[in-house]
């Protein structure tokens, strides 16, 4: 399952868009993303939460003489959330915090939004991974 990154420069720099970081149980990032996507659509927060983002990279491995592709989390233990309006309601914040395998927001009780430079760096690394040559590890 590959996640397409279709984020334009204007969306990144939109004044009303903020990115928040969730600390989650390591190894459960995909499950948390699935839970959050379902919870957001069930709660009717689709217009507030633009996306739940989990950056992954493709890693190719030679195993038993066959080339096997695996996805590896680029930021293990973290899931990013893009919120329009720049502020989350208390209901939305509580719904996210009470999701299975979510530990807390970056900033705990008062979630701290990422700076634009941090967002650009994060998304730039994701673009680099998409353009990079596949890595091959021999086990």
N, CA and C atoms as a LAMMPS dump frame, in Angstrom:
ITEM: TIMESTEP
0
ITEM: NUMBER OF ATOMS
417
ITEM: BOX BOUNDS ff ff ff
-5.0000000000000000e+02 5.0000000000000000e+02
-5.0000000000000000e+02 5.0000000000000000e+02
-5.0000000000000000e+02 5.0000000000000000e+02
ITEM: ATOMS id mol type element x y z
1 1 1 N 0.85 -1.171 0
2 1 2 C 0 0 0
3 1 3 C 0.893 1.23 0
4 2 1 N 0.794 2.028 -1.034
5 2 2 C 1.632 3.204 -1.157
6 2 3 C 0.771 4.439 -1.016
7 3 1 N 1.279 5.4 -0.278
8 3 2 C 0.545 6.626 -0.033
9 3 3 C 1.075 7.715 -0.954
10 4 1 N 0.2 8.274 -1.768
11 4 2 C 0.616 9.327 -2.693
12 4 3 C 0.665 10.656 -1.963
13 5 1 N 1.684 11.434 -2.277
14 5 2 C 1.83 12.748 -1.664
15 5 3 C 1.511 13.774 -2.732
16 6 1 N 0.323 14.354 -2.654
17 6 2 C -0.105 15.361 -3.613
18 6 3 C -0.323 16.673 -2.876
19 7 1 N 0.744 17.237 -2.381
20 7 2 C 0.668 18.455 -1.596
21 7 3 C 1.397 19.548 -2.355
22 8 1 N 0.691 20.625 -2.625
23 8 2 C 1.309 21.723 -3.366
24 8 3 C 1.936 22.717 -2.402
25 9 1 N 2.802 23.564 -2.945
26 9 2 C 3.483 24.582 -2.134
27 9 3 C 2.476 25.534 -1.493
28 10 1 N 1.385 25.859 -2.203
29 10 2 C 0.386 26.768 -1.635
30 10 3 C -0.347 26.127 -0.471
31 11 1 N -0.551 24.814 -0.529
32 11 2 C -1.199 24.133 0.592
33 11 3 C -0.297 24.111 1.817
34 12 1 N 1.005 23.945 1.6
35 12 2 C 1.945 23.921 2.716
36 12 3 C 1.977 25.28 3.399
37 13 1 N 2 26.326 2.611
38 13 2 C 2.144 27.677 3.152
39 13 3 C 0.815 28.37 3.412
40 14 1 N -0.296 27.661 3.291
41 14 2 C -1.593 28.264 3.572
42 14 3 C -1.618 28.717 5.027
43 15 1 N -2.038 29.966 5.268
44 15 2 C -1.969 30.498 6.631
45 15 3 C -2.875 29.774 7.619
46 16 1 N -3.925 29.145 7.131
47 16 2 C -4.861 28.498 8.047
48 16 3 C -4.612 27.002 8.214
49 17 1 N -3.562 26.475 7.605
50 17 2 C -3.254 25.05 7.72
51 17 3 C -2.117 24.837 8.712
52 18 1 N -2.327 23.932 9.655
53 18 2 C -1.298 23.601 10.647
54 18 3 C -1.093 22.097 10.661
55 19 1 N 0.137 21.701 10.928
56 19 2 C 0.489 20.286 11.058
57 19 3 C 0.789 19.996 12.524
58 20 1 N 0.195 18.919 13.032
59 20 2 C 0.432 18.486 14.399
60 20 3 C 1.043 17.09 14.368
61 21 1 N 1.824 16.776 15.4
62 21 2 C 2.505 15.484 15.464
63 21 3 C 1.938 14.673 16.621
64 22 1 N 1.634 13.424 16.333
65 22 2 C 1.168 12.488 17.352
66 22 3 C 2.268 11.492 17.655
67 23 1 N 2.495 11.239 18.925
68 23 2 C 3.411 10.175 19.346
69 23 3 C 2.55 8.936 19.505
70 24 1 N 2.923 7.863 18.813
71 24 2 C 2.141 6.631 18.856
72 24 3 C 3.051 5.463 19.224
73 25 1 N 2.446 4.337 19.541
74 25 2 C 3.207 3.134 19.861
75 25 3 C 3.968 2.712 18.606
76 26 1 N 5.262 2.519 18.753
77 26 2 C 6.102 2.152 17.615
78 26 3 C 5.663 0.808 17.046
79 27 1 N 5.551 0.753 15.733
80 27 2 C 5.095 -0.457 15.069
81 27 3 C 3.599 -0.469 14.815
82 28 1 N 2.87 0.472 15.39
83 28 2 C 1.413 0.533 15.231
84 28 3 C 0.979 1.762 14.423
85 29 1 N 1.915 2.395 13.719
86 29 2 C 1.623 3.638 13.013
87 29 3 C 0.534 3.467 11.947
88 30 1 N 0.611 2.396 11.161
89 30 2 C -0.391 2.172 10.106
90 30 3 C -1.772 1.94 10.703
91 31 1 N -1.81 1.186 11.785
92 31 2 C -3.084 0.902 12.443
93 31 3 C -3.686 2.192 13
94 32 1 N -2.844 3.04 13.603
95 32 2 C -3.319 4.318 14.142
96 32 3 C -3.866 5.182 13.014
97 33 1 N -3.177 5.203 11.884
98 33 2 C -3.642 5.993 10.739
99 33 3 C -5.017 5.508 10.286
100 34 1 N -5.193 4.187 10.201
101 34 2 C -6.489 3.623 9.811
102 34 3 C -7.575 4.004 10.816
103 35 1 N -7.272 3.858 12.116
104 35 2 C -8.237 4.211 13.159
105 35 3 C -8.614 5.684 13.065
106 36 1 N -7.61 6.548 12.901
107 36 2 C -7.873 7.983 12.845
108 36 3 C -8.7 8.354 11.624
109 37 1 N -8.391 7.76 10.48
110 37 2 C -9.178 8.037 9.271
111 37 3 C -10.644 7.679 9.489
112 38 1 N -10.892 6.516 10.103
113 38 2 C -12.269 6.09 10.375
114 38 3 C -12.941 7.018 11.388
115 39 1 N -12.224 7.352 12.455
116 39 2 C -12.785 8.198 13.511
117 39 3 C -13.103 9.598 12.993
118 40 1 N -12.239 10.131 12.159
119 40 2 C -12.444 11.473 11.606
120 40 3 C -13.659 11.495 10.689
121 41 1 N -13.806 10.475 9.844
122 41 2 C -14.971 10.448 8.958
123 41 3 C -16.251 10.172 9.749
124 42 1 N -16.174 9.325 10.77
125 42 2 C -17.34 9.022 11.6
126 42 3 C -17.784 10.252 12.395
127 43 1 N -16.808 11.031 12.881
128 43 2 C -17.13 12.208 13.681
129 43 3 C -17.492 13.433 12.865
130 44 1 N -17.367 13.339 11.54
131 44 2 C -17.72 14.468 10.684
132 44 3 C -16.669 15.563 10.655
133 45 1 N -15.417 15.211 10.925
134 45 2 C -14.328 16.196 10.953
135 45 3 C -13.531 16.204 9.649
136 46 1 N -14.123 15.692 8.572
137 46 2 C -13.427 15.601 7.286
138 46 3 C -12.966 16.96 6.77
139 47 1 N -13.74 17.991 7.019
140 47 2 C -13.385 19.323 6.517
141 47 3 C -12.33 19.995 7.385
142 48 1 N -12.227 19.593 8.645
143 48 2 C -11.241 20.182 9.557
144 48 3 C -9.893 19.491 9.388
145 49 1 N -9.891 18.173 9.391
146 49 2 C -8.65 17.408 9.245
147 49 3 C -8.463 17.1 7.763
148 50 1 N -7.451 17.734 7.167
149 50 2 C -7.211 17.528 5.735
150 50 3 C -6.645 16.142 5.466
151 51 1 N -5.688 15.716 6.299
152 51 2 C -5.123 14.387 6.101
153 51 3 C -4.393 13.902 7.341
154 52 1 N -4.343 12.59 7.464
155 52 2 C -3.501 11.927 8.456
156 52 3 C -2.361 11.349 7.638
157 53 1 N -1.131 11.742 7.968
158 53 2 C 0.01 11.47 7.103
159 53 3 C 1.031 10.589 7.802
160 54 1 N 1.402 9.513 7.135
161 54 2 C 2.416 8.592 7.633
162 54 3 C 3.455 8.409 6.536
163 55 1 N 4.596 9.103 6.636
164 55 2 C 5.608 8.97 5.586
165 55 3 C 6.294 7.607 5.633
166 56 1 N 6.288 6.928 4.494
167 56 2 C 6.937 5.623 4.384
168 56 3 C 7.887 5.636 3.193
169 57 1 N 8.883 4.759 3.264
170 57 2 C 9.801 4.605 2.146
171 57 3 C 9.833 3.139 1.742
172 58 1 N 10.066 2.919 0.461
173 58 2 C 10.178 1.551 -0.045
174 58 3 C 11.614 1.09 0.135
175 59 1 N 11.759 -0.078 0.713
176 59 2 C 13.082 -0.67 0.902
177 59 3 C 13.06 -2.038 0.23
178 60 1 N 14.019 -2.267 -0.638
179 60 2 C 14.121 -3.552 -1.316
180 60 3 C 15.163 -4.397 -0.612
181 61 1 N 14.827 -5.662 -0.422
182 61 2 C 15.661 -6.578 0.335
183 61 3 C 15.78 -7.872 -0.458
184 62 1 N 16.951 -8.47 -0.468
185 62 2 C 17.116 -9.771 -1.105
186 62 3 C 16.948 -10.822 -0.016
187 63 1 N 15.93 -11.66 -0.193
188 63 2 C 15.611 -12.661 0.813
189 63 3 C 15.36 -13.988 0.095
190 64 1 N 16.126 -14.996 0.435
191 64 2 C 16.032 -16.308 -0.213
192 64 3 C 16.207 -16.204 -1.727
193 65 1 N 17.079 -15.318 -2.157
194 65 2 C 17.357 -15.165 -3.579
195 65 3 C 16.327 -14.362 -4.344
196 66 1 N 15.316 -13.83 -3.658
197 66 2 C 14.281 -13.035 -4.314
198 66 3 C 14.328 -11.606 -3.789
199 67 1 N 14.024 -10.687 -4.668
200 67 2 C 13.977 -9.276 -4.287
201 67 3 C 12.585 -8.985 -3.721
202 68 1 N 12.545 -8.559 -2.473
203 68 2 C 11.287 -8.315 -1.779
204 68 3 C 11.197 -6.837 -1.417
205 69 1 N 10.047 -6.218 -1.722
206 69 2 C 9.843 -4.81 -1.389
207 69 3 C 9.057 -4.716 -0.081
208 70 1 N 9.557 -3.873 0.801
209 70 2 C 8.871 -3.615 2.07
210 70 3 C 8.752 -2.117 2.263
211 71 1 N 7.75 -1.719 3.016
212 71 2 C 7.611 -0.306 3.366
213 71 3 C 8.134 -0.114 4.773
214 72 1 N 8.91 0.946 4.953
215 72 2 C 9.472 1.26 6.262
216 72 3 C 9.043 2.669 6.638
217 73 1 N 8.637 2.84 7.879
218 73 2 C 8.238 4.164 8.356
219 73 3 C 9.449 5.073 8.403
220 74 1 N 9.269 6.271 7.878
221 74 2 C 10.378 7.214 7.867
222 74 3 C 10.566 7.849 9.245
223 75 1 N 9.467 8.039 9.971
224 75 2 C 9.522 8.559 11.339
225 75 3 C 8.837 7.551 12.26
226 76 1 N 9.551 6.518 12.714
227 76 2 C 8.92 5.501 13.561
228 76 3 C 8.373 6.108 14.855
229 77 1 N 7.147 5.743 15.176
230 77 2 C 6.531 6.22 16.407
231 77 3 C 5.814 7.551 16.277
232 78 1 N 5.705 8.077 15.052
233 78 2 C 5.055 9.377 14.853
234 78 3 C 4.082 9.326 13.684
235 79 1 N 2.967 10.048 13.831
236 79 2 C 1.98 10.233 12.771
237 79 3 C 1.685 11.725 12.717
238 80 1 N 1.611 12.285 11.508
239 80 2 C 1.363 13.711 11.337
240 80 3 C -0.091 13.937 10.925
241 81 1 N -0.664 15.033 11.425
242 81 2 C -2.043 15.38 11.102
243 81 3 C -2.073 16.81 10.589
244 82 1 N -2.71 17.012 9.425
245 82 2 C -2.857 18.348 8.849
246 82 3 C -4.264 18.845 9.162
247 83 1 N -4.335 20.003 9.828
248 83 2 C -5.608 20.554 10.273
249 83 3 C -5.823 21.913 9.623
250 84 1 N -6.979 22.101 8.997
251 84 2 C -7.295 23.412 8.435
252 84 3 C -7.894 24.271 9.542
253 85 1 N -7.705 25.558 9.443
254 85 2 C -8.187 26.456 10.48
255 85 3 C -7.153 26.685 11.558
256 86 1 N -6.137 25.85 11.622
257 86 2 C -5.038 26.039 12.551
258 86 3 C -5.323 25.668 13.989
259 87 1 N -6.57 25.352 14.315
260 87 2 C -6.895 25.013 15.7
261 87 3 C -7.884 23.858 15.716
262 88 1 N -7.664 22.946 16.643
263 88 2 C -8.553 21.802 16.795
264 88 3 C -9.564 22.08 17.894
265 89 1 N -10.766 21.568 17.698
266 89 2 C -11.756 21.662 18.766
267 89 3 C -11.364 20.681 19.868
268 90 1 N -11.892 20.909 21.052
269 90 2 C -11.599 20.006 22.167
270 90 3 C -12.111 18.594 21.879
271 91 1 N -13.279 18.499 21.227
272 91 2 C -13.84 17.189 20.892
273 91 3 C -12.927 16.419 19.948
274 92 1 N -12.416 17.108 18.94
275 92 2 C -11.518 16.469 17.977
276 92 3 C -10.223 16.04 18.652
277 93 1 N -9.653 16.93 19.462
278 93 2 C -8.405 16.604 20.161
279 93 3 C -8.596 15.395 21.075
280 94 1 N -9.7 15.366 21.806
281 94 2 C -9.971 14.236 22.7
282 94 3 C -10.196 12.94 21.921
283 95 1 N -10.9 13.023 20.797
284 95 2 C -11.135 11.83 19.975
285 95 3 C -9.814 11.27 19.458
286 96 1 N -8.906 12.154 19.06
287 96 2 C -7.603 11.706 18.565
288 96 3 C -6.783 11.109 19.699
289 97 1 N -6.76 11.791 20.848
290 97 2 C -5.969 11.305 21.99
291 97 3 C -6.476 9.972 22.524
292 98 1 N -7.782 9.737 22.421
293 98 2 C -8.364 8.509 22.956
294 98 3 C -8.346 7.352 21.959
295 99 1 N -7.733 7.562 20.816
296 99 2 C -7.608 6.499 19.82
297 99 3 C -6.599 5.467 20.313
298 100 1 N -6.871 4.216 20.015
299 100 2 C -5.971 3.124 20.405
300 100 3 C -4.558 3.362 19.903
301 101 1 N -3.572 3.083 20.75
302 101 2 C -2.138 3.17 20.445
303 101 3 C -1.602 4.59 20.292
304 102 1 N -2.41 5.608 20.556
305 102 2 C -1.917 6.988 20.552
306 102 3 C -1.433 7.305 21.956
307 103 1 N -0.2 7.793 22.061
308 103 2 C 0.364 8.127 23.368
309 103 3 C -0.012 9.555 23.738
310 104 1 N 0.377 10.515 22.896
311 104 2 C 0.026 11.914 23.129
312 104 3 C 0.421 12.762 21.932
313 105 1 N -0.04 14.004 21.943
314 105 2 C 0.386 14.98 20.946
315 105 3 C 1.759 15.496 21.323
316 106 1 N 2.483 16.008 20.357
317 106 2 C 3.701 16.745 20.645
318 106 3 C 3.242 18.017 21.352
319 107 1 N 3.64 18.202 22.585
320 107 2 C 3.16 19.324 23.383
321 107 3 C 2.124 18.881 24.407
322 108 1 N 1.884 17.583 24.499
323 108 2 C 0.958 16.947 25.442
324 108 3 C -0.428 17.586 25.452
325 109 1 N -0.785 18.338 26.511
326 109 2 C -2.139 18.885 26.646
327 109 3 C -2.431 20.026 25.68
328 110 1 N -1.406 20.8 25.329
329 110 2 C -1.567 21.898 24.369
330 110 3 C -0.758 21.562 23.123
331 111 1 N -1.38 20.885 22.147
332 111 2 C -0.626 20.457 20.963
333 111 3 C 0.087 21.623 20.283
334 112 1 N 1.342 21.392 19.93
335 112 2 C 2.161 22.404 19.272
336 112 3 C 2.19 22.087 17.778
337 113 1 N 1.899 23.093 16.961
338 113 2 C 1.942 22.912 15.51
339 113 3 C 3.383 23.005 15.028
340 114 1 N 3.689 22.27 13.966
341 114 2 C 5.017 22.348 13.361
342 114 3 C 5.181 23.689 12.656
343 115 1 N 6.416 24.187 12.646
344 115 2 C 6.709 25.408 11.896
345 115 3 C 6.753 25.067 10.412
346 116 1 N 6.581 26.085 9.572
347 116 2 C 6.587 25.865 8.121
348 116 3 C 7.893 25.242 7.655
349 117 1 N 9.011 25.66 8.246
350 117 2 C 10.315 25.107 7.865
351 117 3 C 10.365 23.608 8.17
352 118 1 N 9.787 23.202 9.305
353 118 2 C 9.772 21.783 9.671
354 118 3 C 8.889 20.974 8.715
355 119 1 N 7.757 21.563 8.34
356 119 2 C 6.854 20.891 7.4
357 119 3 C 7.534 20.738 6.043
358 120 1 N 8.174 21.811 5.578
359 120 2 C 8.877 21.754 4.292
360 120 3 C 9.982 20.708 4.322
361 121 1 N 10.694 20.615 5.44
362 121 2 C 11.768 19.629 5.575
363 121 3 C 11.198 18.209 5.543
364 122 1 N 10.113 17.994 6.294
365 122 2 C 9.484 16.677 6.345
366 122 3 C 8.983 16.265 4.963
367 123 1 N 8.26 17.146 4.295
368 123 2 C 7.71 16.817 2.983
369 123 3 C 8.803 16.74 1.924
370 124 1 N 9.866 17.505 2.095
371 124 2 C 11.002 17.434 1.18
372 124 3 C 11.682 16.087 1.26
373 125 1 N 11.809 15.551 2.466
374 125 2 C 12.416 14.224 2.637
375 125 3 C 11.54 13.153 2.004
376 126 1 N 10.23 13.314 2.101
377 126 2 C 9.314 12.357 1.49
378 126 3 C 9.476 12.396 -0.029
379 127 1 N 9.606 13.603 -0.596
380 127 2 C 9.822 13.726 -2.042
381 127 3 C 11.146 13.1 -2.451
382 128 1 N 12.192 13.311 -1.643
383 128 2 C 13.497 12.716 -1.937
384 128 3 C 13.404 11.196 -1.947
385 129 1 N 12.647 10.646 -0.997
386 129 2 C 12.503 9.191 -0.931
387 129 3 C 11.813 8.67 -2.182
388 130 1 N 10.831 9.409 -2.676
389 130 2 C 10.11 8.973 -3.866
390 130 3 C 11.02 8.99 -5.091
391 131 1 N 11.961 9.928 -5.123
392 131 2 C 12.858 10.062 -6.267
393 131 3 C 14.123 9.225 -6.141
394 132 1 N 14.433 8.789 -4.953
395 132 2 C 15.704 8.092 -4.708
396 132 3 C 15.714 6.703 -5.334
397 133 1 N 16.905 6.222 -5.559
398 133 2 C 17.086 4.86 -6.062
399 133 3 C 16.803 3.903 -4.917
400 134 1 N 16.188 2.771 -5.216
401 134 2 C 15.826 1.793 -4.192
402 134 3 C 17.069 1.257 -3.502
403 135 1 N 16.938 1.062 -2.197
404 135 2 C 18.036 0.503 -1.41
405 135 3 C 17.923 -1.018 -1.423
406 136 1 N 19.037 -1.679 -1.478
407 136 2 C 19.031 -3.143 -1.448
408 136 3 C 19.886 -3.6 -0.275
409 137 1 N 19.294 -4.406 0.594
410 137 2 C 20.001 -4.964 1.733
411 137 3 C 20.051 -6.475 1.558
412 138 1 N 21.186 -7.049 1.81
413 138 2 C 21.324 -8.499 1.706
414 138 3 C 21.43 -9.064 3.106
415 139 1 N 20.57 -10.025 3.385
416 139 2 C 20.537 -10.611 4.722
417 139 3 C 21.109 -11.986 4.702
